[in-house]
Amino acid sequence: MTNTPRALRFRTITVVLAAALALTTAGCGSGGDSTASSTPAAVNDEYTQMARTLIEAGTGGMLYFEGKEADITLDKIKVYKEWSGPTTSVKPPANGKLNIIVCKIGTSCEEVGKRASVIAEKLGWTAEILDGQGSPEGYQKALATAAANKPTAVITVAIPENQVADGIAELQKAKIPVVGVSAVAEGGAVGYDAHVSSRETFQAVLEAAKAVADSNGTAKVVFLWDVGYPHLVEALNASKRVLAGCTGCQLLEVRERTLAQAVDPIEMQNITTSLIQRHGKDLQYILTPYGNGVESIIAAVKAAGRDDIKVLSKNAEPERLGSVAAGDQLADFGAIRGWNAYAAIDQVGRLAAGQPALPDAEQGIPATVFDKSNAPKDGKVDWNSYVNYAERYEKMWSAAE
């Protein structure tokens, strides 16, 4: 990357992005005489240019989406310009006791849990992390343990509401608020008291946009996806819709896999090998829902002599960013890491004070793109160089009455 100041780069890209969006709107409109700009090829060129402009804006910069993530489309994504999170809150309660249940120790869920724990301790609380063990049974056991601990509040990370409804109900009966990070509201009789988006859907949409842009609108794609989590199903549906907007692209297959399969190297290599054998030279891009298992996917691709297959993941896990920097995978995507942990603690404070929680759209977390040009070799990102969200939240809490 060049040393162009980030603010100037954002202003320049904003102008280019606006022009691309205007072209797309003009090319896809109905009515009027038929012109070259309304032909399928021209429309695809405009859609590809929009994807390319967004990816360029998000590579080293930040992108922002305002609204319901399930409804995201490329034309609704904007270049991040200024603080998009909350500006007022409540003073966190003193001497709080927090239980944090992560989907599985050793995954990015644990990283979010650890960050939330550190923030809680800075506020003078005690915090304990419980392992959900990557299964419904493990989740239920962890929630039962949390109920017995009688904490001030509980945070879960990437645990679906429907798999722990009884545990949530037990905690709520005891007046213990429960905040779900990386979990969508499922509309059941029992659900989390508040949600915090980790922008999983947004990141998945950017994966699809990267494939469109990188291929010049001709990507042939397999989604090697985990559909065991509602927020990942939402992400898959949105990214499939974005890929479908590229008339020259092709969805070859959605290959379902579980988290347990993803962390099994032999299983993942076998699945990847079967995909390569099934689709042959048509297979160009493999899109994944998180970093777990990607190393095994890459190993299978290399073993098959198919260095032309490009692998993409999301959540900006350090190992994956190192892989991008080395050129072993095409790209990775991340919502600003750690912001979701601060947002979760903020939700806990609001609920503990008897105040309403914030909707996802008001938490304001932006996302960024990593490719070989900007991914750090050691996987370490100074997220505060993008936006100092920690300072924003801490000042907001200090100023609260």
Secondary structure by P-SEA (a helix, b strand, c coil): cccccaaaaaaaaaaaaaaaaaaaaaaacccccccccccaaaaaaaaaaaaaaaaaaaccbbbbbcccccccccccccccccccccccccccccbbbbbbbccccccaaaaaaaaaaaaaaaacbbbbbbbccccaaaaaaaaaaaaaacccbbbbccccccccaaaaaaaaaacbbbbbccccccccccccccccccaaaaaaaaaaaaaaaaaccccccccccccccaaaaaaaaaaaaaaaacccccccccccccccccccaaaaaaaaaaaaaaccccccbbbbccccaaaaaaaaaaaaccccbbbbbccccaaaaaaaaacccccccccccaaaaaaaaaaaaaaaacbbbbcccccccccccccccccccccccccccccaaaaaaaaaaaacc
